[in-house]
């Protein structure tokens, strides 16, 4: 059951690490006046993929050990997971993607990126926590769904 939870977490992590940045780029490009390409900024995919994959694997393992989770506990789990993922994405994920795409941090504003990454991750908690709860509830249901 635990290995099945990890595999389903990996599968959902791959899907979310492609879909969420695509949605983020689409909304951002539309609000900015138009879309240039379907893939958008490639740094967003890199910054999202590492924390989403790790969190989905860990949560797949954790949720496979628990059959019934109270709603209040699921909200707290969602809060902590989305806070950690958004903090990592907004700070270290951006630095890692900058290093992968450009090879150095010579033209990167490191201090302001760290400050604003933390501010954005806290400001967007009212959006990320409910969406994270939806994703975690979907993963929990997928792991424990009754056989047909």
Backbone as a chain_set.jsonl record, in Angstrom:
{"seq": "XXXXXXXXXXXXXXXXXXXXXXXXXXXXXXXXXXXXXXXXXXXXXXXXXXXXXXXXXXXXXXXXXXXXXXXXXXXXXXXXXXXXXXXXXXXXXXXXXXXXXXXXXXXXXXXXXXXXXXXXXXXXXXXXXXXXXXXXXXXXXXXXXXXX", "coords": {"N": [[0.827, -1.2, 0.0], [1.984, 1.234, 0.741], [3.985, 1.582, -1.17], [2.378, 1.779, -3.396], [1.081, 4.18, -2.788], [3.264, 5.933, -2.958], [3.931, 5.697, -5.697], [1.567, 6.66, -6.869], [1.668, 9.219, -5.835], [3.954, 10.177, -7.156], [3.004, 10.131, -9.788], [0.849, 11.98, -9.67], [2.367, 14.176, -8.898], [3.976, 14.618, -11.171], [1.982, 15.274, -13.045], [0.901, 17.606, -11.811], [3.186, 19.239, -11.745], [3.437, 19.913, -14.366], [0.908, 20.923, -15.158], [0.181, 23.032, -13.302], [2.258, 25.103, -13.53], [1.758, 25.67, -16.255], [-0.863, 26.669, -16.153], [-0.39, 28.861, -14.48], [1.381, 30.373, -16.106], [-0.333, 30.838, -18.299], [-2.469, 32.381, -17.208], [-0.998, 34.558, -16.207], [0.233, 35.555, -18.576], [-2.033, 36.229, -20.048], [-3.178, 38.234, -18.462], [-1.145, 40.065, -18.712], [-1.398, 40.95, -21.266], [-1.362, 39.243, -23.467], [-0.534, 36.083, -25.041], [2.627, 34.664, -25.621], [3.825, 32.176, -26.093], [2.993, 28.678, -25.771], [4.36, 27.288, -23.812], [5.541, 29.197, -22.245], [7.431, 30.863, -19.687], [10.27, 29.058, -19.053], [11.564, 28.784, -16.644], [9.659, 28.679, -14.664], [8.557, 26.118, -14.8], [10.757, 24.572, -14.035], [11.251, 25.583, -11.456], [8.902, 24.842, -10.113], [8.782, 22.04, -10.379], [10.613, 20.511, -8.76], [9.953, 20.963, -5.894], [7.224, 20.174, -5.953], [7.266, 17.501, -6.852], [8.768, 16.248, -4.796], [7.14, 16.8, -2.541], [4.735, 15.534, -3.242], [5.519, 12.853, -3.361], [6.259, 12.383, -0.689], [3.817, 12.999, 0.566], [2.175, 11.106, -0.668], [3.195, 8.753, 0.427], [2.673, 9.281, 3.163], [-0.143, 9.7, 3.235], [-0.979, 7.212, 2.43], [-0.7, 5.695, 4.666], [-2.713, 6.471, 6.34], [-6.092, 5.962, 6.753], [-8.593, 7.243, 7.384], [-8.915, 10.63, 7.612], [-9.426, 13.447, 9.559], [-11.248, 16.432, 8.646], [-10.271, 18.901, 9.616], [-7.616, 18.27, 10.25], [-6.705, 17.677, 7.707], [-6.84, 20.201, 6.521], [-4.809, 21.503, 7.985], [-2.575, 19.966, 7.251], [-2.559, 20.545, 4.525], [-2.09, 23.304, 4.683], [0.57, 23.419, 5.757], [2.021, 21.941, 3.833], [1.548, 23.378, 1.425], [2.615, 25.851, 2.168], [5.335, 25.221, 2.543], [5.997, 24.257, -0.025], [5.45, 26.536, -1.613], [7.216, 28.385, -0.453], [9.684, 27.158, -1.008], [9.562, 27.058, -3.822], [9.374, 29.794, -4.46], [11.788, 30.796, -3.55], [14.339, 29.058, -3.29], [13.787, 27.415, -5.5], [13.626, 29.195, -7.649], [16.253, 30.127, -7.699], [17.649, 27.752, -8.301], [16.553, 27.194, -10.829], [17.464, 29.434, -12.211], [20.226, 29.003, -12.135], [20.34, 26.646, -13.671], [19.319, 27.479, -16.184], [20.847, 29.77, -16.922], [23.409, 29.379, -15.951], [24.875, 30.801, -14.089], [24.797, 33.199, -11.345], [25.191, 35.857, -11.843], [23.737, 38.062, -12.898], [21.51, 38.041, -11.35], [19.169, 39.117, -8.967], [19.597, 38.414, -5.926], [19.018, 38.96, -3.141], [16.587, 40.493, -3.096], [14.929, 38.682, -4.417], [14.769, 36.596, -2.585], [13.478, 37.885, -0.42], [11.024, 38.765, -1.607], [10.076, 36.345, -2.504], [9.369, 35.033, -0.122], [7.433, 36.823, 0.825], [5.476, 36.709, -1.232], [4.764, 33.993, -1.061], [3.47, 33.907, 1.392], [1.441, 35.815, 1.044], [-0.152, 34.65, -0.954], [-1.304, 32.456, 0.256], [-4.142, 32.234, 0.82], [-5.047, 31.352, -1.66], [-3.426, 29.189, -2.392], [-3.665, 27.282, -0.308], [-6.429, 26.222, -0.286], [-6.399, 25.117, -2.919], [-4.272, 23.342, -2.669], [-5.348, 21.652, -0.737], [-7.411, 20.507, -2.21], [-5.892, 19.066, -4.099], [-4.488, 17.302, -2.382], [-6.65, 15.954, -1.179], [-7.634, 14.699, -3.455], [-5.484, 13.015, -4.044], [-5.482, 11.428, -1.72], [-8.002, 10.197, -1.929], [-7.606, 8.809, -4.326], [-5.646, 6.996, -3.59], [-6.963, 5.449, -1.636], [-9.337, 4.621, -2.821], [-12.261, 2.645, -3.298], [-12.182, -0.665, -4.648], [-13.516, -1.607, -7.797]], "CA": [[0.0, 0.0, 0.0], [2.847, 2.412, 0.806], [4.623, 1.737, -2.483], [1.326, 2.259, -4.29], [0.905, 5.596, -2.473], [4.411, 6.669, -3.499], [3.789, 5.74, -7.16], [0.476, 7.57, -7.202], [2.178, 10.554, -5.538], [4.837, 10.559, -8.261], [2.161, 10.395, -10.954], [0.166, 13.255, -9.456], [3.397, 15.216, -8.887], [4.336, 14.911, -12.56], [0.859, 15.994, -13.641], [0.805, 18.952, -11.223], [4.346, 20.052, -12.106], [3.225, 20.385, -15.734], [-0.343, 21.666, -15.271], [0.146, 24.262, -12.498], [2.998, 26.179, -14.204], [1.068, 26.045, -17.486], [-1.972, 27.522, -15.738], [0.234, 30.089, -13.979], [1.851, 31.134, -17.271], [-1.475, 31.256, -19.114], [-3.151, 33.49, -16.535], [-0.084, 35.707, -16.177], [0.386, 36.113, -19.92], [-3.302, 36.844, -20.446], [-3.301, 39.49, -17.725], [-0.118, 40.976, -19.187], [-1.747, 41.477, -22.576], [-1.361, 38.271, -24.549], [0.355, 34.941, -24.871], [3.684, 34.545, -26.619], [3.989, 30.772, -26.424], [2.237, 27.811, -24.876], [5.176, 26.841, -22.685], [5.822, 30.341, -21.377], [8.757, 30.944, -19.087], [10.686, 27.709, -18.662], [12.03, 28.767, -15.262], [8.531, 28.347, -13.793], [8.45, 24.661, -14.778], [11.873, 24.054, -13.242], [11.073, 25.982, -10.06], [7.779, 24.103, -9.536], [8.864, 20.582, -10.471], [11.34, 19.888, -7.655], [9.182, 20.861, -4.651], [5.983, 19.422, -6.137], [7.563, 16.075, -6.904], [9.147, 15.795, -3.454], [6.002, 16.843, -1.622], [3.752, 14.522, -3.614], [6.04, 11.543, -2.961], [6.138, 12.308, 0.766], [2.403, 12.957, 0.926], [1.659, 9.818, -1.111], [3.563, 7.784, 1.462], [1.981, 9.606, 4.414], [-1.58, 9.485, 3.092], [-1.259, 5.784, 2.286], [-0.723, 5.089, 5.997], [-3.906, 6.921, 7.06], [-7.333, 5.69, 6.01], [-9.547, 8.312, 7.671], [-8.277, 11.851, 8.091], [-10.423, 14.49, 9.822], [-11.164, 17.594, 7.764], [-9.402, 19.909, 10.235], [-6.231, 17.817, 10.084], [-6.364, 17.811, 6.288], [-6.565, 21.616, 6.287], [-3.481, 21.808, 8.53], [-1.588, 19.33, 6.375], [-2.537, 21.355, 3.309], [-1.439, 24.573, 5.002], [2.018, 23.246, 5.885], [2.597, 21.482, 2.559], [1.549, 24.476, 0.453], [3.564, 26.876, 2.608], [6.697, 24.751, 2.264], [6.185, 24.209, -1.478], [5.519, 27.898, -2.159], [8.471, 28.994, -0.004], [10.786, 26.57, -1.774], [9.435, 27.492, -5.216], [9.628, 31.228, -4.569], [13.149, 31.176, -3.154], [15.365, 28.149, -3.8], [13.425, 26.931, -6.829], [13.999, 30.213, -8.633], [17.72, 30.138, -7.779], [18.053, 26.544, -9.027], [16.204, 27.348, -12.244], [18.374, 30.444, -12.771], [21.507, 28.335, -12.352], [20.21, 25.69, -14.783], [19.09, 28.161, -17.455], [21.879, 30.749, -17.259], [24.724, 28.877, -15.574], [25.462, 31.576, -12.991], [23.896, 34.152, -10.691], [25.806, 37.183, -11.976], [22.744, 39.105, -13.156], [20.326, 37.696, -10.566], [19.003, 39.895, -7.745], [19.388, 37.355, -4.952], [18.402, 39.426, -1.895], [15.183, 40.838, -3.315], [14.194, 37.47, -4.766], [14.497, 35.881, -1.334], [12.477, 38.642, 0.343], [9.733, 38.735, -2.28], [9.607, 34.955, -2.537], [8.696, 34.774, 1.151], [6.228, 37.661, 0.886], [4.474, 36.148, -2.144], [4.256, 32.709, -0.58], [2.537, 34.179, 2.487], [0.277, 36.53, 0.512], [-0.992, 33.785, -1.784], [-1.827, 31.312, 1.007], [-5.581, 32.019, 0.635], [-5.291, 30.661, -2.924], [-2.687, 27.932, -2.453], [-4.121, 26.287, 0.669], [-7.57, 25.449, -0.799], [-6.023, 24.3, -4.08], [-3.466, 22.246, -2.142], [-6.256, 20.702, -0.085], [-8.077, 19.776, -3.288], [-4.923, 18.116, -4.655], [-4.221, 16.265, -1.388], [-7.859, 15.136, -1.076], [-7.674, 13.859, -4.653], [-4.472, 11.975, -3.868], [-5.949, 10.521, -0.671], [-9.096, 9.388, -2.489], [-7.05, 7.93, -5.34], [-4.921, 5.923, -2.904], [-7.867, 4.609, -0.851], [-10.636, 4.41, -3.464], [-12.676, 1.236, -3.262], [-12.046, -1.41, -5.905], [-14.798, -1.839, -8.471]], "C": [[0.868, 1.259, 0.0], [3.545, 2.661, -0.53], [3.618, 2.245, -3.506], [1.062, 3.745, -4.051], [2.035, 6.45, -3.025], [4.295, 6.788, -5.017], [2.665, 6.674, -7.593], [0.858, 9.01, -6.884], [3.099, 11.063, -6.628], [4.009, 10.93, -9.495], [1.441, 11.733, -10.824], [1.163, 14.413, -9.429], [3.832, 15.602, -10.289], [3.23, 15.712, -13.235], [0.788, 17.434, -13.119], [1.994, 19.835, -11.602], [4.308, 20.49, -13.564], [2.014, 21.306, -15.801], [-0.322, 23.001, -14.524], [1.005, 25.367, -13.114], [2.36, 26.621, -15.516], [-0.092, 26.985, -17.18], [-1.459, 28.88, -15.256], [0.699, 30.976, -15.131], [0.691, 31.652, -18.11], [-2.2, 32.445, -18.504], [-2.268, 34.736, -16.532], [0.084, 36.36, -17.533], [-0.887, 36.801, -20.395], [-3.493, 38.182, -19.742], [-2.284, 40.527, -18.198], [-0.374, 41.468, -20.604], [-1.695, 40.494, -23.706], [-0.361, 37.175, -24.308], [1.376, 34.901, -25.996], [3.892, 33.102, -27.046], [3.191, 29.938, -25.422], [3.048, 27.385, -23.667], [5.562, 27.977, -21.77], [7.252, 30.345, -20.883], [9.162, 29.576, -18.562], [11.17, 27.646, -17.222], [10.906, 28.397, -14.303], [8.383, 26.834, -13.691], [9.553, 24.06, -13.922], [11.667, 24.362, -11.771], [9.956, 25.195, -9.382], [8.041, 22.605, -9.438], [9.539, 19.942, -9.26], [10.501, 19.839, -6.375], [7.877, 20.086, -4.794], [6.234, 17.921, -6.163], [7.91, 15.541, -5.516], [7.955, 15.766, -2.509], [4.962, 15.79, -1.961], [4.227, 13.115, -3.261], [5.878, 11.365, -1.451], [4.678, 12.197, 1.181], [1.737, 11.666, 0.448], [1.975, 8.727, -0.101], [2.76, 8.02, 2.733], [0.491, 9.311, 4.326], [-1.931, 8.009, 2.906], [-1.289, 5.085, 3.641], [-1.976, 5.448, 6.779], [-5.145, 6.695, 6.204], [-8.328, 6.833, 6.173], [-8.812, 9.504, 8.272], [-9.371, 12.874, 8.347], [-10.176, 15.715, 8.938], [-10.21, 18.655, 8.32], [-7.924, 19.541, 10.074], [-5.791, 17.965, 8.633], [-6.096, 19.266, 5.926], [-5.183, 21.995, 6.808], [-2.374, 21.193, 7.686], [-1.442, 20.141, 5.092], [-1.83, 22.682, 3.543], [0.073, 24.417, 5.033], [2.668, 22.828, 4.569], [2.644, 22.632, 1.554], [2.485, 25.604, 0.87], [4.993, 26.468, 2.279], [6.962, 24.743, 0.76], [6.307, 25.617, -2.046], [6.773, 28.632, -1.691], [9.65, 28.46, -0.806], [10.758, 27.037, -3.223], [9.838, 28.949, -5.369], [11.039, 31.646, -4.22], [14.177, 30.245, -3.808], [15.053, 27.627, -5.195], [13.808, 27.911, -7.926], [15.512, 30.271, -8.797], [18.219, 28.925, -8.571], [17.74, 26.681, -10.512], [17.089, 28.397, -12.921], [19.744, 29.835, -13.048], [21.446, 27.364, -13.53], [20.117, 26.418, -16.118], [20.241, 29.075, -17.861], [23.293, 30.31, -16.895], [25.393, 29.642, -14.453], [24.405, 32.503, -12.4], [24.418, 35.584, -10.798], [24.78, 38.296, -12.145], [21.464, 38.905, -12.347], [20.302, 38.512, -9.276], [18.602, 38.946, -6.621], [18.627, 37.828, -3.716], [16.919, 39.741, -2.066], [14.341, 39.622, -3.694], [13.855, 36.652, -3.524], [13.39, 36.575, -0.537], [11.106, 38.519, -0.302], [9.197, 37.325, -2.449], [8.863, 34.582, -1.265], [7.397, 35.564, 1.243], [5.126, 37.085, -0.006], [3.913, 34.824, -1.635], [3.291, 32.887, 0.583], [1.281, 34.867, 1.965], [-0.682, 35.63, -0.263], [-1.495, 32.537, -1.056], [-3.344, 31.148, 0.882], [-5.94, 31.336, -0.686], [-4.639, 29.28, -2.908], [-3.197, 26.875, -1.486], [-5.366, 25.542, 0.184], [-7.235, 24.594, -2.025], [-5.143, 23.129, -3.651], [-4.315, 21.206, -1.444], [-7.002, 19.881, -1.119], [-7.147, 18.711, -3.869], [-4.667, 16.98, -3.671], [-5.448, 15.373, -1.163], [-7.984, 14.199, -2.267], [-6.675, 12.72, -4.544], [-4.923, 10.958, -2.825], [-7.075, 9.626, -1.185], [-8.555, 8.378, -3.497], [-6.312, 6.741, -4.709], [-5.905, 4.941, -2.268], [-9.202, 4.33, -1.533], [-10.982, 2.925, -3.478], [-12.546, 0.594, -4.649], [-13.416, -1.678, -6.488], [-14.917, -3.284, -8.875]], "O": [[0.533, 2.242, -0.661], [3.68, 3.803, -0.968], [3.959, 3.044, -4.378], [0.841, 4.493, -5.004], [1.802, 7.559, -3.504], [4.533, 7.862, -5.571], [2.802, 7.398, -8.579], [0.425, 9.93, -7.578], [3.045, 12.237, -6.992], [4.289, 11.927, -10.161], [1.427, 12.528, -11.763], [0.846, 15.512, -9.884], [4.035, 16.783, -10.573], [3.497, 16.703, -13.914], [0.632, 18.372, -13.902], [1.836, 21.045, -11.764], [5.081, 21.363, -13.958], [2.077, 22.36, -16.432], [-0.768, 24.009, -15.071], [0.524, 26.496, -13.22], [2.407, 27.801, -15.863], [-0.281, 27.985, -17.872], [-2.029, 29.919, -15.587], [0.445, 32.18, -15.137], [0.73, 32.788, -18.582], [-2.512, 33.41, -19.203], [-2.737, 35.837, -16.821], [0.079, 37.586, -17.635], [-0.829, 37.832, -21.066], [-3.924, 39.154, -20.362], [-2.529, 41.729, -18.098], [0.361, 42.323, -21.098], [-1.968, 40.879, -24.843], [0.544, 37.305, -23.484], [1.041, 35.079, -27.167], [4.111, 32.828, -28.226], [2.774, 30.427, -24.372], [2.483, 27.145, -22.6], [5.887, 27.736, -20.607], [8.166, 29.89, -21.571], [8.472, 29.001, -17.72], [11.188, 26.568, -16.628], [11.171, 27.854, -13.231], [8.112, 26.315, -12.608], [9.301, 23.127, -13.158], [11.885, 23.497, -10.922], [10.052, 24.907, -8.189], [7.567, 21.96, -8.503], [9.066, 18.912, -8.779], [10.347, 18.758, -5.807], [7.46, 19.409, -3.855], [5.486, 17.156, -5.555], [7.402, 14.497, -5.107], [7.783, 14.807, -1.757], [4.363, 15.207, -1.058], [3.412, 12.267, -2.896], [5.415, 10.322, -0.991], [4.337, 11.394, 2.049], [0.816, 11.18, 1.105], [1.133, 7.879, 0.194], [2.226, 7.078, 3.318], [-0.078, 8.729, 5.249], [-3.055, 7.599, 3.192], [-1.846, 3.994, 3.756], [-2.28, 4.801, 7.781], [-5.232, 7.177, 5.074], [-8.851, 7.338, 5.179], [-8.168, 9.389, 9.315], [-10.17, 13.151, 7.453], [-9.045, 15.994, 8.54], [-9.428, 19.239, 7.57], [-7.089, 20.401, 9.795], [-4.649, 18.331, 8.357], [-5.219, 19.545, 5.109], [-4.457, 22.734, 6.142], [-1.351, 21.831, 7.436], [-0.329, 20.391, 4.63], [-1.058, 23.134, 2.698], [0.788, 25.197, 4.404], [3.749, 23.31, 4.23], [3.667, 22.84, 0.901], [3.089, 26.25, 0.014], [5.775, 27.283, 1.789], [8.027, 25.171, 0.315], [7.178, 25.869, -2.878], [7.341, 29.42, -2.448], [10.514, 29.226, -1.233], [11.796, 27.373, -3.793], [10.56, 29.302, -6.301], [11.451, 32.754, -4.564], [14.817, 30.628, -4.788], [15.967, 27.416, -5.992], [14.257, 27.512, -9.0], [16.006, 30.446, -9.91], [19.108, 29.054, -9.413], [18.562, 26.327, -11.358], [17.424, 28.25, -14.097], [20.354, 30.118, -14.079], [22.399, 27.269, -14.304], [20.766, 26.019, -17.084], [20.576, 29.143, -19.043], [24.265, 30.809, -17.461], [26.394, 29.175, -13.91], [23.277, 32.58, -12.886], [24.123, 36.424, -9.947], [24.951, 39.376, -11.58], [20.445, 39.534, -12.633], [21.308, 38.587, -8.571], [17.416, 38.705, -6.392], [17.684, 37.163, -3.286], [16.092, 39.302, -1.267], [13.168, 39.543, -3.33], [12.769, 36.081, -3.432], [12.474, 35.921, -0.04], [10.129, 38.203, 0.376], [7.984, 37.131, -2.529], [7.843, 33.894, -1.317], [6.377, 35.038, 1.688], [3.974, 36.984, 0.417], [2.717, 34.565, -1.765], [2.373, 32.082, 0.74], [0.174, 34.541, 2.393], [-1.895, 35.835, -0.223], [-2.058, 31.646, -1.692], [-3.813, 30.01, 0.839], [-7.037, 30.793, -0.813], [-5.239, 28.307, -3.364], [-3.168, 25.687, -1.805], [-5.371, 24.312, 0.233], [-7.73, 23.474, -2.154], [-5.255, 22.037, -4.208], [-4.042, 20.01, -1.543], [-7.205, 18.682, -0.928], [-7.57, 17.579, -4.105], [-4.631, 15.816, -4.07], [-5.303, 14.166, -0.974], [-8.388, 13.045, -2.118], [-6.982, 11.585, -4.909], [-4.763, 9.754, -3.025], [-7.094, 8.428, -0.902], [-8.992, 7.227, -3.523], [-6.352, 5.626, -5.229], [-5.706, 3.73, -2.351], [-10.124, 3.841, -0.878], [-10.115, 2.067, -3.646], [-12.774, 1.236, -5.674], [-14.368, -1.945, -5.756], [-15.926, -3.681, -9.457]]}, "num_chains": 1, "name": "protein.A"}
